[in-house]
Amino acid sequence: MRRVGLVVNPIAGMGGRVGLKGTDNKVEEARHRGAEPRSPDRALEALAHLRNQPEEVELYTYGGAMGEREARAAGFSPVVVGTPDGEETSAADTYEAVRRFVNEGVDLVLFAGGDGTAVDVAETLEELGEETPILGVPSGVKVYSSVFAVTPRAAGRIATSFNRTETREVNDIDEDAYRGGDVNTELKALASVPVGDEIQSAKQIGGGTVESLAAAVAAEIEADEATYVLGPGSTIDAIKAGLGIDGSPLGVDVWRTGEVLARDAGEMEILESLGERNVVVVSPIGGQGFIFGRGNDQISPPVIRRSELRVVASKQKLSDIGVLRVDTGDPELDEELRGWQRVRVGKFERRLLKVV
């Protein structure tokens, strides 16, 4: 029997679809913009697949919104090791949950959150001098650490099927600098993580030149009358520069026939800006291959379903990632997106890469 400790950060990822690029110190603003919790649904999806695995699971969790609700909704009768002090949860609650999981001798700490939650879990284990394996259900806006499964479903499968672990990095970024367009990652901890094909890599920062690619794409966009939803990242930022846009390097901008309709837009602003024909332009994350679900939650399933998709990337980036990945939060849409995708890699050249 596998003993799994589940902790959910109920506010993780709330800032994504409303364009806040994170939730650190922004919970009230996210709620004001209409944000809804994301991690509970993703935890529930992981638990549904955990429950269907051949090996029997004894599930430990923390009370209320930090895992108990999702565990019971998924059909488990969990051992509840404690309860948050108040309605608003904090990092201290995560620390306490992990400490109690260790006391119970769990085989794995499964957490639903983003990089901040990963740091809280890993640092607690380091303070305790424990090497209990951890695994993240990706639920945050930014997921730079290499301790997450590629999807919630994968997390559920891996939680009972792994038979060995390896040491991986837990990274985090300064969200205020991130909102200003700067990506400054910092190694926060090392953690023991299950070994498997469905564990994501740490996000790579930087890459090769993309000037000719960006210029060619920008020229085609300028000649088109469609509404363009331009995602975040350095490759797309070069396209924005080619269009003469003072865009948001790490946000989503909407452009049509020479006019910026929305800058650093959230989901609702994007939807309100869409026209009769729409095109989403994204670039995969270096080292990971995600085109949806990491840092661009504003480009939500409703936006994607109303749009054509164009993927652009440098040849070097494609050689580093091998495949493309999607994690939109909508399993049916993820399935629709899987298969071969044409990727623009140069002024004229395109390559086929599989979305898995």
KAZILIN-V360128 format. One record per backbone hydrogen bond with DSSP energy under -1.0 kcal/mol. NH is the residue of the N-H (numbers start at 0). CO is the residue of the C=O. E is the energy in kcal/mol with one decimal. If there is no record, write none. Layout:
NH;CO;E + NH;CO;E
This chain:
1;55;-2.5 + 3;57;-2.1 + 4;107;-3.0 + 5;59;-3.4 + 6;109;-2.1 + 7;65;-1.7 + 8;111;-2.7 + 11;8;-1.5 + 13;10;-1.7 + 15;12;-1.3 + 18;15;-1.6 + 19;14;-3.0 + 25;22;-2.4 + 29;25;-2.6 + 30;26;-2.4 + 31;27;-2.5 + 32;28;-1.9 + 33;30;-1.6 + 34;29;-2.8 + 41;37;-1.5 + 42;38;-2.8 + 43;39;-2.4 + 44;40;-2.0 + 45;41;-2.0 + 46;42;-2.5 + 47;43;-2.1 + 48;44;-1.3 + 49;45;-2.1 + 50;46;-2.7 + 52;49;-1.3 + 57;1;-2.6 + 59;3;-3.2 + 60;78;-2.5 + 62;81;-2.7 + 65;62;-1.8 + 67;61;-1.7 + 68;63;-2.2 + 70;66;-2.6 + 71;67;-2.4 + 72;68;-2.2 + 73;69;-1.8 + 74;71;-1.4 + 75;70;-2.4 + 78;58;-2.7 + 80;60;-2.5 + 93;89;-1.3 + 94;90;-2.7 + 95;91;-2.3 + 96;92;-2.4 + 97;93;-2.5 + 98;94;-2.4 + 99;95;-2.2 + 100;96;-2.2 + 101;97;-2.3 + 102;98;-1.9 + 103;99;-1.4 + 104;101;-1.3 + 105;100;-1.7 + 106;2;-2.9 + 107;2;-1.1 + 108;132;-2.5 + 109;4;-3.1 + 110;134;-2.2 + 111;6;-2.1 + 112;136;-1.4 + 114;141;-1.4 + 117;113;-2.1 + 118;114;-2.5 + 119;115;-2.1 + 120;116;-2.5 + 121;117;-2.8 + 122;118;-2.9 + 123;119;-1.5 + 124;120;-1.9 + 125;121;-2.3 + 126;122;-2.4 + 127;123;-1.9 + 129;124;-2.6 + 133;191;-2.6 + 134;108;-2.1 + 135;146;-2.5 + 136;110;-3.4 + 138;112;-2.3 + 139;112;-1.2 + 145;168;-1.7 + 148;135;-2.5 + 149;197;-2.4 + 154;150;-1.9 + 155;151;-2.0 + 156;152;-1.9 + 157;153;-2.9 + 158;154;-1.9 + 160;156;-1.1 + 161;157;-1.7 + 165;192;-2.4 + 167;190;-2.8 + 169;188;-2.5 + 171;185;-1.7 + 177;173;-2.4 + 178;174;-2.6 + 179;175;-1.0 + 180;177;-1.4 + 181;176;-2.8 + 185;171;-2.2 + 187;169;-2.9 + 188;169;-1.4 + 190;167;-2.4 + 192;165;-2.8 + 194;163;-2.3 + 198;195;-1.2 + 199;147;-2.6 + 202;143;-1.4 + 203;285;-2.5 + 213;209;-3.1 + 214;210;-2.6 + 215;211;-2.0 + 216;212;-2.2 + 217;213;-2.8 + 218;214;-2.0 + 219;215;-1.7 + 220;216;-2.3 + 221;217;-2.5 + 222;218;-1.3 + 223;220;-1.5 + 226;276;-2.4 + 227;254;-3.4 + 228;278;-3.1 + 229;252;-3.2 + 230;280;-2.6 + 232;248;-2.4 + 236;232;-2.2 + 237;233;-1.6 + 238;234;-1.2 + 239;235;-2.5 + 240;236;-2.3 + 241;237;-1.8 + 242;238;-1.3 + 243;240;-1.3 + 244;239;-2.8 + 246;244;-1.6 + 250;247;-1.3 + 252;229;-2.1 + 253;261;-2.9 + 254;227;-2.7 + 255;258;-2.6 + 258;255;-1.6 + 260;253;-2.3 + 261;253;-1.4 + 264;251;-3.2 + 266;16;-4.6 + 269;265;-2.2 + 270;266;-2.6 + 271;267;-2.4 + 272;268;-1.1 + 273;269;-1.0 + 278;226;-2.8 + 279;307;-3.2 + 280;228;-2.8 + 281;309;-2.2 + 284;289;-1.8 + 287;284;-1.6 + 288;284;-3.2 + 290;324;-2.6 + 294;140;-1.7 + 298;295;-1.8 + 299;297;-2.1 + 303;299;-2.7 + 304;300;-2.7 + 306;303;-1.7 + 307;277;-2.9 + 309;279;-2.7 + 311;281;-2.2 + 312;343;-2.4 + 317;313;-1.9 + 318;314;-2.2 + 319;315;-1.3 + 320;316;-1.4 + 321;317;-2.3 + 322;320;-1.5 + 323;353;-2.9 + 324;288;-2.5 + 326;291;-1.1 + 333;329;-2.6 + 334;330;-2.1 + 335;331;-1.9 + 336;332;-2.2 + 337;333;-1.1 + 338;354;-2.1 + 340;352;-3.0 + 342;350;-3.7 + 343;310;-2.8 + 344;348;-2.1 + 345;348;-1.4 + 350;342;-2.6 + 352;340;-2.5 + 354;338;-3.7 + 355;323;-2.8
